[in-house]
Amino acid sequence: MRENRVIIITGVSKGIGRATSELLCSLGYRVVGWGRNAPPFEHPSFRFIGCDVTEPDQVNAALEKTMNLWGSSAIYGLINNAGFGLFGRIEELPIDDWYQMFNTNVHGLMLATRALVPILKQNGLGHIINISSIAGLQAMAQTSAYCATKFAVRGFSHSLYAELREFGIKVSCVYPGSVSTNFFDLIPGIEPNEHMLRSEDVANLLRELLETSPNFLTVDVEIRPLKPGGGRK
């Protein structure tokens, strides 16, 4: 079954997207990565398509190329992983940063989903997994714009699952705590460390979601590091 299913993953160049691509390919899935930058790995079951998910024309072109690769009937999953965060006080965060985060974290996710839904409806099954954040459940100081994008992902996901479940299409939203990835490259004062979640573990969770039985739907999954501060000394 795995070798007959195509999974599209956005934001595959590093972190969760790359780890998930590598894991799914190793298990026999066919994976198509959409993103601005290709990941530094190759696999016979992996294809990369350059795509800025904030641009509707590029998203539609990427879907067309994906269907040309392995056909539309094989497309089963979409993991909306592309996203980034910039933090700062409300009066100090540049307005362009607001727009960039919303364009990628929200509009890009919605555009990829909108393009793919007709194919999944035609196939009569599928699974859309949206990567939100703990910041989509719990607001924090100096993260107002980022939190707003991730709360939006939560609301979109909940509405979408209610809309698509009768078509046999699953929608799940995942809320990771801090993950040791390049996410923090743009955030001064926070460094990835061993106490954060590992991308490999998040990837395995996404794999488990994709492999649940047909009538089993997981709507929300909150995941956190057990000892984010390293535990008691």
C-alpha positions, -999 to +999 in steps of 0.1 A: +000+000+000+028+024+009+044+022-025+011+031-042+007+063-022+021+097-029+026+121+000+032+158-007+053+177+019+058+214+019+090+229+035+112+199+029+147+215+030+153+209+067+139+201+101+106+182+103+100+183+065+133+167+056+131+141+084+096+131+074+106+129+037+135+106+046+114+084+068+085+080+044+108+072+015+126+046+036+093+029+042+082+028+006+061+059+001+066+081-028+073+116-016+071+149-035+086+179-018+073+214-026+095+243-014+119+271-023+150+250-015+157+213-022+168+191+008+203+177+007+193+141+001+183+119-027+161+088-029+145+069-058+111+076-043+117+113-037+111+141-061+116+178-054+095+205-072+105+241-067+075+260-054+067+291-034+035+281-016+024+317-012+020+320-050-012+304-064+002+299-099+033+281-085+012+259-063-010+249-092+020+242-114+036+221-087+004+200-084+003+195-122+040+184-121+032+160-093+003+144-112+026+141-142+051+122-121+029+095-106-007+102-116-035+119-096-050+086-084-019+079-063-020+112-044-030+104-008-014+128+016-005+165+021+017+176+050+016+213+053+049+219+071+062+251+055+064+279+080+086+302+101+084+325+131+097+360+140+092+373+175+091+408+189+069+433+208+038+444+189+050+479+184+085+469+173+079+439+149+082+452+113+049+451+095+065+432+066+073+404+091+036+401+099+027+398+062+055+373+055+044+350+083+008+351+074+016+346+037+036+314+044+021+300+076-015+306+067-021+316+031+005+291+017-011+263+037-045+272+025-034+275-011-018+241-011-048+225+005-073+243-018-054+230-049-053+194-036-088+189-022-105+183-056-080+155-063-086+139-029-123+141-034-120+125-068-099+097-052-124+093-023-097+092+004-067+111+016-051+128+046-042+164+052-019+171+081-013+207+091+016+216+113+006+243+137+025+248+170+020+250+208+017+287+199-016+278+182-030+267+216-012+289+241-004+326+235+029+339+247+044+374+251+063+389+221+049+362+197+016+379+188+020+377+151+033+342+151+006+330+175-020+346+153-008+326+123-008+293+143-042+299+158-055+305+123-041+271+112-060+255+141-093+272+131-088+263+094-080+227+103-111+223+125-134+237+098-117+217+071-121+183+089-158+190+094-161+199+057-142+169+043-148+139+066-179+127+047-157+125+016-134+101+033-107+127+037-089+130+070-076+163+084-053+164+114-036+193+131-003+188+150+009+212+177+046+206+184+064+223+213+100+234+207+118+212+181+156+212+176+156+226+141+167+257+121+134+273+132+154+293+158+179+307+134+159+339+131+151+341+168+179+357+189+185+342+223+172+307+216+194+279+205+183+244+195+193+219+222+191+183+232+161+189+255+139+199+226+119+175+205+137+157+177+126+160+141+129+123+137+103+117+165+079+142+150+084+125+116+075+091+132+043+106+147+033+119+112+039+085+098+016+070+125-011+094+116-009+085+079-012+048+088-043+048+110-072+027+099-096+042+073-124+050+098-101+064+125-096+102+126-072+120+149-082+157+148-056+173+172-022+161+184-003+181+210+033+171+215+059+185+239+094+177+251+093+159+284+120+180+301+123+212+281+146+227+308+166+195+313+148+183+343+156+187+380+193+189+390 
